[in-house]
């Protein structure tokens, strides 16, 4: 079995369409998400990279103003929930890292990186 690390790609996403998120930074990027169990994926969230207490994170802002913080794993193998008791479950498929936390789902563009290659 061959293992891969994931290098999250949060650049180059289109900023057109989707809902404006007044609390997101101007450079926040559109993210496809499904907020709440049973909801459909839509380009309604915004994602921005931040440094928090020495850790690289992604803040995902929901259209209702709420947000979720995800810590980028140091080895580039994806993300984990940065706060709260909820666990992030992730699955990589065809250029997309789908992350589920407490019924909310997010689709990040990602690409596999061979395990012996250094994460970007």
Buried (B, 14 or more C-beta within 10 A) or exposed (E): EEEBBBBBBBEEBEEEEBBEBEEBEEEBBBBBBBBEEEEEBBBBBBBBBEEEEEEBBBBBBBBEEEBBBBBBBEEBBBBBBBEEEEEBEBEBEEEBBBBBBEEBBBBBBBBBBEEEEEBE
